[in-house]
């Protein structure tokens, strides 16, 4: 879906497009990517639209929470201070174990967060701090998580 520069700068047109397909925000002009109302419509429709919002709007904690509630991996596009916010990382992990890879270095050394991430995705063990990767209990948890994931993948 690509529109002319004129249409991509037309707020009313974009509002209709975003209500149907949030990721259409990628085609919006920079000014409209900074329009709070439009970005909220887009993110509510599809959390992936968060990555196309202006940097200024990605500083909005409520908008970030909205995106993470639906798609935890949007933590990748959040500002670093949100990636270091334990509450937001926990929220992201509720929907995506993969979000752990985007957590701050400090939070990747948090044993509880590592365990939560491993429950969702055993491959996230590689992103845990070195100290925690040497923890026999966490190594075992990662192994069993990967084993379980393998079984799930083989089910018809």
C-alpha positions, 0 to 999 in steps of 0.5 A: 500500500503506497499513496502519493505524497499528497495523500500521505500528508492528508490527515483525514485520509490517513485517519481512515487508512489507519483505522483499517491498517495501523501499519499504514503509518509507515507511509505518513509524512513525518508531521503526521507520525507525530500526531498523537491521535493518529498514532493512537488509532494506528497502534490500537489497530496494530501494535506494529505501528508503534515502530513508525511513530515519531521518537517523541511519541514513543516517549509516551509511556501510555502509548508504549504500554498499549503497544507492548500489551499487544506485541511485546517485541515492540520493546525493540522500538522503545526508548532505552529508558523504557527498555530499562523499565522493569514494569514495561519489560514484564508487560512485554514478556506477557505477550512475547518471550522474544521481548527479553532480547531488547531489555537493558543489560541490567534487566538481562541480569534479573533472574526473575525476568530470565525465568519468565523469558525462558518460560515463553522462549528457551532461545532467550537464554543467550541474552541473559547475563553471563553470570546467569548463563552459568547458573545450572538451574537456569541452564536446565530451565532453558533446556526444558523450555527448548525441548517443550518448544520442539514438541509443540512444533512437531504437533500436527 
